[in-house]
Amino acid sequence: MCRNIVPLNNLEPAVTEEECHDAALQFVRKISGSTAPSRANQAVFDRAVDEIAHVVSRLLDELVTNAPPKNREDEAAKRRARSAERYEAIRVYQQEKRAARTGS
């Protein structure tokens, strides 16, 4: 799954239309391979985003769970922590790679 698309189900407060739209936009960008479509494709691109946002909204409205709602701030903090770990691991790897190049 794309790291920029975050789970929207079972959050407190509930998901907004804007969040559904943003998720749909990320999805369409990912599968189309384009962040900004050409003028010739703009209408098709926008229609796909709107249709997917509608389906996402309906899906989230109809999903059923017995789990307690997740706190948005706690979930965001977890995502930030995972991201920091990932970037630190990349930084360490690159540093070791540079050291190996200069050492040989």
C-alpha positions in Angstrom: 0.0 0.0 0.0 1.2 3.5 -0.7 2.6 5.1 2.5 0.7 8.3 1.8 -2.7 6.6 2.0 -3.7 6.1 5.6 -6.4 3.9 7.0 -9.6 5.9 7.4 -11.9 3.3 9.0 -13.0 3.4 12.6 -11.5 6.8 13.5 -12.8 9.2 16.1 -13.9 11.7 14.9 -15.3 10.1 11.8 -13.8 10.5 8.3 -14.6 13.7 6.4 -15.6 14.1 2.7 -12.3 15.9 2.2 -10.3 13.0 3.6 -12.1 10.6 1.2 -11.4 12.9 -1.7 -7.7 13.2 -0.7 -7.4 9.4 -0.5 -9.1 9.0 -3.8 -6.7 11.6 -5.4 -3.7 9.7 -4.1 -5.0 6.4 -5.4 -5.7 7.9 -8.9 -2.3 9.5 -9.0 -0.7 6.2 -8.0 -2.4 4.0 -10.6 -2.3 6.6 -13.4 1.3 7.4 -12.8 0.6 11.1 -13.0 0.3 13.8 -10.3 -0.9 16.3 -12.8 -2.8 15.0 -15.8 -2.6 16.7 -19.2 -5.5 18.9 -20.2 -6.8 16.2 -22.5 -7.0 13.8 -19.5 -8.1 16.3 -16.8 -11.8 15.5 -17.1 -11.3 11.7 -16.9 -8.9 12.1 -14.0 -11.3 14.3 -12.0 -14.2 12.0 -12.7 -12.2 9.0 -11.5 -11.3 10.9 -8.3 -14.9 11.9 -7.7 -16.2 8.4 -8.3 -13.6 6.7 -6.1 -14.2 9.3 -3.3 -17.9 8.5 -3.4 -17.3 4.7 -3.2 -14.8 5.2 -0.4 -17.2 7.2 1.6 -20.0 4.6 1.1 -17.6 1.8 2.0 -16.6 3.5 5.2 -20.2 4.3 6.1 -21.2 0.7 5.7 -18.2 -1.1 7.4 -19.1 -2.7 10.7 -16.6 -3.3 13.6 -16.8 -4.2 17.2 -13.4 -2.5 17.9 -13.4 0.8 19.8 -12.7 3.8 17.5 -9.0 4.8 17.1 -7.9 8.2 18.3 -6.7 10.2 15.3 -3.8 11.9 17.2 -2.5 8.6 18.5 -2.6 7.1 15.0 -0.8 10.1 13.5 1.9 9.9 16.2 2.4 6.2 15.4 2.8 7.0 11.7 5.3 9.8 12.5 7.3 7.4 14.7 7.4 4.7 12.0 8.5 7.4 9.4 11.3 8.6 11.7 12.6 5.1 12.2 12.5 4.4 8.4 14.4 7.6 7.6 16.9 7.0 10.4 17.6 3.5 9.0 18.1 5.0 5.5 20.5 7.6 6.9 22.5 5.0 8.8 22.6 2.7 5.7 23.8 5.6 3.5 26.4 6.6 6.1 27.8 3.0 6.2 27.9 2.8 2.5 29.9 6.1 2.2 32.3 4.9 4.9 32.8 1.6 3.0 33.6 3.5 -0.2 36.1 5.8 1.4 37.7 2.9 3.4 38.4 0.8 0.3 
